[in-house]
Amino acid sequence: MSGETIEARLKTLGHVLPDLAPTHEFLAVNVVGDLAYVSGHAPYLGGEFRYLGKVGRDFDLEAGRSAAQLAVLGCLSSLKEAGCLEHVS
C-alpha cells in the first residue's frame, strides 16, 4: 500500500462513507482477536433506509447494485467507528 488511507482511496473511486445507521437492536461490529465481524447493514443514506424490498420485484438489478454498494459502505463506516478501518485489506 502506498500510505494512502482507505477513505482517500474510496474518495478517488467516487465513494464517501455515509453516516452510521441507527443500531438499537444489534452490535454493528464485534471485534474478536484480530477479526472484526460486521452484521445487520442495509442501504442507509441521508438519514433514511433506501431500496426497501426485493430486487426483481420492487426494483431493478441496477438499483440492487446501488443498494449493495450502500450496504458495504455502511459496513466500512461501522469499521471506521470501531477503529478497524485501516486494518481492512
Sequence and secondary structure as in RCSB ss.txt:
>XXXX:A:sequence
MSGETIEARLKTLGHVLPDLAPTHEFLAVNVVGDLAYVSGHAPYLGGEFRYLGKVGRDFDLEAGRSAAQLAVLGC
LSSLKEAGCLEHVS
>XXXX:A:secstr
  S  HHHHHHHTT         SSS SEEEETTEEEE     EETTEE   S BTTTB HHHHHHHHHHHHHHH
HHHHHHTT GGG  
